[in-house]
């Protein structure tokens, strides 16, 4: 039995020619310029940091019609926000004596302030992460991370502080994964602390990056790699091998544009969800840390200007992605990778029969937003002269915007005493611009 491998390629349009790929807009709530910062979600509720306007709580049970349940606390300057159960934590930079403000959100339409904390170390705060009975709050004023015991939200207490190992650092962001705290220090690089005992963190790793400005730091599954983003014009998403803490090595990098600035990062599995200011939401597949590949994007602010804010915060929810844009407001975005199915009416045929192939493409995946040419051909070796001879060719297009694109074709096979073959047809949907493969499907036909 001989096997012939046949490839069918659907090429996606170049990313630079469109404002979205593999994503679609579900809803947008416009907000005044400069009033949206970070965003967090839990179930049907989204929490939107509004900077000098406090924060909003949005009901997204109907994602096509987001409903603002609460908007208020203009006395606070909130840039980062997180909920844990019925408790909401807000990083406040207003300088009013409340570096961290805590709310009870049992009734999301009427949040109740139940506690706050301020000290010289935490006169103002920029970002935070809460886990269990502790909150890790970054303060640009004091350039350190304050570890707070919030087991009693009405009376938080400071149990530890962390400062950078680098003299050129400036605190930016904090992330917790399990018993590890990841801290970003701009030109000071990144650090990893063991917080098994939050009151006594221990330093696992410190790596300075004076030529890049690390705004985010997040671990990849497996613990041997982390990913960082640069908050600088033309900066990169960088992947680092940290398997040897004394010899941290950058193994790959990716960026959407040579001028645009990255901002926030949120990892889910191997997917990095990035806000990229004037390049919008970017979704990067890091399943192979050595080869980052863009899996989708949605541009919320269609211009490129390294001095202009844009997409600021991102949170991948249960079914949708939530993005806060500094200039254009709040977005609900659907992420749907391109998929398709290749099938045959019969997978066991005799010479002289007819091959019947069908391609069904998922039109909801906007990667296939231009007609793509499907080019399928293969040859068999005819005995006894061993010369290749064309057996069949398939050409067709996937209609843009159709509910499905299909390529039903009937191919009569030649009649004769030919050898038996297994013919494997493989469908591949890929973006030829960056080589990312979105989906593959195969069907095997036995020719007897």
C-alpha positions in Angstrom: 0.0 0.0 0.0 1.4 3.4 -1.0 0.4 6.7 0.6 0.1 10.0 -1.2 0.0 13.2 0.9 -2.1 16.1 -0.5 -2.1 19.6 1.0 -5.0 22.1 0.7 -4.2 25.6 1.9 -6.5 28.4 2.7 -4.5 31.6 3.0 -5.7 34.4 5.3 -5.4 38.0 4.3 -2.4 39.9 5.6 -2.9 41.3 9.1 -1.6 44.8 8.0 -4.5 45.1 5.6 -7.3 44.8 8.0 -8.5 46.2 11.4 -9.3 42.7 12.8 -8.5 39.0 12.4 -10.2 36.1 14.0 -12.2 38.6 16.1 -15.4 40.4 15.8 -16.9 43.4 17.7 -19.9 42.5 19.9 -20.4 45.9 21.6 -18.7 49.2 22.3 -19.6 51.7 25.0 -18.0 55.1 24.2 -16.4 56.9 27.1 -14.8 60.4 27.3 -11.2 60.5 26.2 -8.8 59.7 29.0 -11.3 58.1 31.3 -10.7 54.3 30.8 -7.8 52.4 32.3 -7.7 48.7 33.4 -10.6 46.2 33.3 -11.5 43.1 35.3 -14.4 40.6 34.9 -16.1 38.0 37.0 -19.0 36.1 35.5 -21.6 38.6 34.2 -19.9 41.6 35.8 -17.1 43.8 34.4 -15.3 46.3 36.6 -13.9 49.2 34.7 -11.3 51.5 36.2 -12.2 55.1 35.2 -9.1 57.0 36.5 -10.4 60.4 37.8 -14.0 59.2 37.5 -13.6 56.3 39.9 -14.9 53.1 38.5 -17.9 51.5 36.7 -19.6 48.1 37.2 -21.1 46.8 33.9 -23.6 43.9 33.5 -22.6 41.9 30.4 -25.1 39.0 30.8 -26.2 40.2 27.4 -22.8 40.9 25.8 -24.5 42.7 22.9 -26.0 45.2 25.3 -23.7 46.0 28.2 -25.6 47.7 31.0 -23.8 50.1 33.4 -25.1 49.2 36.9 -22.9 51.7 38.8 -20.7 54.6 37.9 -19.1 56.7 40.6 -16.5 57.7 43.2 -15.0 60.6 41.2 -13.0 61.4 44.4 -10.8 58.4 43.5 -8.3 58.1 40.7 -8.5 54.4 39.8 -6.2 52.8 37.2 -6.2 49.2 38.4 -9.1 47.1 39.8 -9.8 43.5 40.8 -12.6 41.6 42.3 -12.4 38.5 44.5 -15.8 37.1 45.2 -17.9 39.9 46.6 -14.9 42.1 47.4 -13.6 44.7 45.0 -10.0 46.1 45.3 -9.1 49.5 43.8 -5.6 50.9 43.3 -6.1 54.7 44.0 -3.6 57.4 42.9 -5.6 60.4 44.0 -3.4 61.1 47.0 -6.5 61.4 49.3 -5.1 59.1 52.0 -6.5 55.9 50.5 -3.8 54.1 48.6 -6.0 50.9 48.4 -9.8 51.1 48.6 -12.0 48.1 49.3 -15.7 47.7 48.4 -18.4 45.2 49.2 -20.1 44.4 45.8 -22.8 42.0 47.0 -25.1 44.5 45.4 -23.2 45.5 42.3 -25.5 48.4 41.6 -24.6 49.9 44.9 -21.0 49.0 46.0 -20.2 49.9 49.7 -16.8 51.0 50.8 -15.8 48.7 53.7 -12.1 49.6 54.1 -9.0 51.4 52.9 -5.3 51.6 53.6 -2.6 54.2 53.2 0.9 54.8 54.6 4.0 56.6 53.5 4.8 53.5 51.4 1.3 53.5 49.9 0.3 57.1 49.7 -0.8 56.4 46.1 -1.0 53.2 44.1 -0.7 52.2 40.4 -1.5 48.5 40.2 -2.5 45.6 42.3 -3.2 41.9 42.5 -5.2 40.2 45.2 -5.1 36.5 46.2 -6.5 34.9 49.3 -6.0 37.1 52.3 -3.4 39.3 50.8 -3.1 42.1 48.3 0.1 43.1 46.5 -0.1 46.8 45.7 2.5 48.7 43.6 3.1 52.3 44.4 4.9 54.6 41.9 5.2 57.3 44.7 7.4 55.1 46.9 8.6 52.8 44.1 7.9 49.6 45.9 5.3 46.8 46.4 3.4 46.8 49.6 2.1 43.4 50.8 -1.2 43.9 52.7 -3.1 41.5 54.9 -6.7 42.0 53.9 -8.3 39.1 55.8 -10.2 41.9 57.7 -11.1 44.3 54.8 -12.2 46.9 57.3 -8.6 47.1 58.7 -5.9 46.1 56.2 -2.4 45.8 57.6 1.0 46.1 55.9 3.0 42.9 56.5 5.9 43.4 54.0 7.4 45.6 51.3 9.5 44.8 48.3 11.9 47.1 46.6 13.9 46.5 43.4 17.3 45.0 43.2 18.1 47.4 40.3 19.0 51.1 40.9 17.3 52.1 37.6 13.9 50.6 38.4 10.5 52.1 38.3 7.6 49.9 39.5 4.8 49.1 37.1 2.9 45.9 37.4 2.4 42.8 39.7 1.1 39.4 38.9 0.6 36.4 41.2 0.6 32.8 40.0 0.3 30.1 42.7 3.0 30.9 45.3 5.0 33.2 43.0 4.8 37.0 42.7 6.1 38.5 39.4 7.1 42.2 39.6 7.8 44.4 36.6 10.3 47.3 37.1 10.5 49.0 33.6 14.3 49.4 32.9 14.9 47.6 36.2 13.6 44.4 34.5 11.6 41.8 36.3 11.8 39.9 39.6 10.2 36.7 40.9 9.5 36.3 44.6 8.3 33.2 46.5 5.3 34.2 48.6 4.6 30.9 50.3 4.7 33.1 53.4 3.4 36.5 52.1 4.7 38.2 55.2 8.2 37.1 54.4 8.7 37.0 50.6 12.0 35.6 49.3 13.7 36.5 46.0 13.9 33.7 43.5 15.2 35.7 40.5 16.0 39.2 39.5 16.9 40.2 35.9 17.7 43.7 34.8 16.7 44.9 31.3 18.2 48.4 30.9 17.5 48.5 27.2 13.8 47.7 27.5 11.0 48.9 29.7 9.2 45.9 31.3 5.6 46.7 32.0 4.2 43.2 32.5 5.6 39.8 33.5 3.7 36.6 33.4 4.7 32.9 33.6 4.0 30.3 30.9 2.6 26.9 31.7 5.4 24.7 32.9 7.4 27.3 34.8 10.5 27.3 32.6 9.6 30.4 30.7 8.1 33.8 31.4 6.8 36.5 29.0 7.2 40.2 29.4 6.0 43.3 27.4 7.9 46.5 26.8 6.2 49.8 27.4 8.2 51.7 24.8 7.8 52.7 21.2 8.6 49.7 19.0 9.0 47.5 22.1 8.5 43.7 22.1 6.7 40.9 23.8 9.7 38.9 24.9 9.9 35.3 26.0 12.6 34.3 28.6 14.0 30.9 29.6 14.3 31.1 33.4 15.1 27.4 34.0 18.5 28.6 35.3 17.8 31.6 37.5 21.5 32.6 37.3 21.5 32.7 33.5 18.2 34.1 32.2 18.1 33.9 28.4 15.7 35.7 26.0 14.6 33.0 23.5 12.1 34.9 21.3 10.3 38.2 20.7 7.3 39.5 18.9 5.7 42.9 18.1 2.8 44.2 16.1 4.4 47.3 14.8 7.7 49.0 14.8 6.4 52.2 16.5 3.4 51.2 18.6 3.6 50.8 22.4 2.5 47.7 24.3 0.7 48.1 27.6 -1.1 45.4 29.6 -0.9 41.6 29.3 -3.1 38.8 30.5 -2.2 35.1 29.9 -4.7 32.3 29.5 -3.1 29.0 28.8 -0.7 29.5 26.0 -2.5 32.6 24.6 -1.2 36.1 25.5 -3.9 38.8 25.3 -2.1 42.2 24.9 -3.3 45.7 24.7 -1.0 47.5 22.3 -2.2 51.2 22.6 -2.7 52.3 19.0 -2.6 48.7 17.6 -5.5 47.6 19.9 -6.0 44.1 21.2 -3.4 41.5 20.1 -3.6 37.8 20.7 -0.4 35.9 20.5 0.0 32.1 20.6 2.9 31.0 22.8 2.3 27.3 22.7 5.8 27.1 21.2 7.8 29.7 23.3 10.5 29.9 20.6 8.0 30.9 17.9 5.4 33.4 19.0 2.6 33.6 16.5 -0.2 36.1 16.3 -3.6 34.3 16.5 -5.9 37.3 16.2 -6.3 41.0 16.7 -8.9 43.8 16.9 -7.7 47.4 16.5 -9.7 49.7 18.8 -7.8 52.9 17.9 -7.0 53.0 14.1 -3.8 55.1 14.1 -0.2 54.7 14.9 1.4 57.3 17.2 4.0 56.4 19.9 2.9 59.4 22.0 -0.8 58.5 22.0 -2.6 56.2 24.4 -5.2 53.7 23.1 -6.0 50.2 24.2 -5.0 50.1 27.9 -6.6 47.2 29.8 -7.7 43.7 28.8 -9.5 40.8 30.5 -10.3 37.5 28.7 -13.8 36.6 30.1 -15.7 33.3 30.0 -16.8 33.7 26.3 -15.7 37.2 25.4 -12.7 39.5 25.7 -13.1 42.9 27.4 -10.9 45.8 26.4 -10.7 49.3 27.8 -9.4 51.9 25.4 -8.1 55.2 26.8 -9.6 57.1 23.8 -12.5 55.1 22.4 -14.1 53.4 25.5 -15.1 49.9 26.5 -15.2 46.9 24.1 -16.7 43.5 24.1 -14.9 41.4 21.5 -15.4 37.8 20.3 -12.4 35.7 19.5 -13.0 32.9 17.1 -10.1 31.1 15.5 -10.6 30.0 11.9 -11.8 26.4 11.6 -13.0 24.3 8.7 -13.9 20.7 7.9 -12.7 18.6 4.9 -14.9 15.5 4.2 -15.4 12.9 1.5 -18.7 11.2 0.5 -16.8 7.9 0.7 -13.4 7.0 2.0 -13.0 3.7 0.2 -13.2 3.7 -3.6 -12.2 1.6 -6.5 -10.3 2.8 -9.6 -13.0 4.1 -12.0 -15.1 5.5 -9.1 -15.5 9.2 -8.3 -13.9 11.1 -5.5 -16.4 13.6 -3.9 -14.7 16.1 -1.6 -16.4 19.0 0.4 -14.8 21.8 2.3 -17.0 23.6 4.9 -15.3 26.7 6.3 -16.4 28.6 9.5 -17.3 32.0 8.1 -17.5 33.4 11.7 -13.7 33.4 11.7 -12.8 36.7 10.2 -9.3 35.6 9.2 -10.9 34.3 6.0 -12.1 37.8 5.2 -11.1 37.7 1.6 -11.7 35.0 -1.0 -9.0 32.4 -0.5 -7.9 30.2 -3.3 -7.9 26.5 -2.4 -5.4 24.8 -4.7 -5.3 21.0 -4.4 -3.4 18.7 -6.7 -1.5 15.5 -6.5 0.1 12.9 -8.8 0.5 9.2 -8.7 3.4 7.2 -10.1 2.2 5.0 -12.9 4.0 1.6 -13.3 6.0 0.5 -15.0 7.8 3.6 -16.2 7.6 5.4 -12.8 6.7 8.7 -14.4 4.4 11.0 -12.4 1.1 11.7 -14.0 -1.5 14.2 -12.9 -4.5 12.6 -11.3 -6.7 15.5 -10.3 -6.7 19.2 -9.4 -9.2 21.2 -7.3 -9.6 24.9 -7.4 -12.1 27.1 -5.7 -12.8 30.0 -3.4 -14.2 30.5 0.1 -16.8 33.3 -0.3 -16.3 36.2 2.2 -19.2 36.7 4.5 -21.0 33.5 3.5 -22.5 31.3 6.2 -20.2 28.7 5.0 -17.9 28.2 2.0 -18.0 24.8 0.3 -16.0 23.3 -2.5 -18.0 20.2 -3.6 -16.2 18.6 -6.5 -16.5 15.3 -8.2 -13.4 13.7 -9.6 -13.7 10.6 -11.8 -10.7 8.3 -11.3 -9.1 6.6 -14.3 -10.1 3.0 -15.0 -7.3 0.5 -15.0 -5.3 -2.0 -13.1 -3.5 0.6 -10.8 -1.8 -0.1 -7.5 -3.7 0.5 -4.3 -3.1 3.9 -2.7 -4.1 5.7 0.5 -4.5 9.3 -0.4 -4.4 11.7 2.6 -6.0 15.1 1.9 -5.0 17.7 4.5 -6.7 21.1 4.8 -4.6 23.9 6.4 -5.9 27.3 7.3 -2.9 29.7 7.8 -1.9 33.3 7.7 0.9 33.4 5.2 2.1 36.7 6.5 3.4 35.2 9.8 3.0 31.5 9.1 0.5 30.9 11.9 -1.6 27.8 11.4 -5.2 28.3 12.8 -6.6 24.9 11.9 -6.0 21.6 10.1 -8.3 18.8 9.1 -7.5 15.6 7.2 -9.4 12.9 5.3 -8.0 9.6 4.0 -9.3 7.9 0.9 -8.3 4.3 0.1 -8.1 3.6 -3.7 -8.2 -0.1 -4.4 
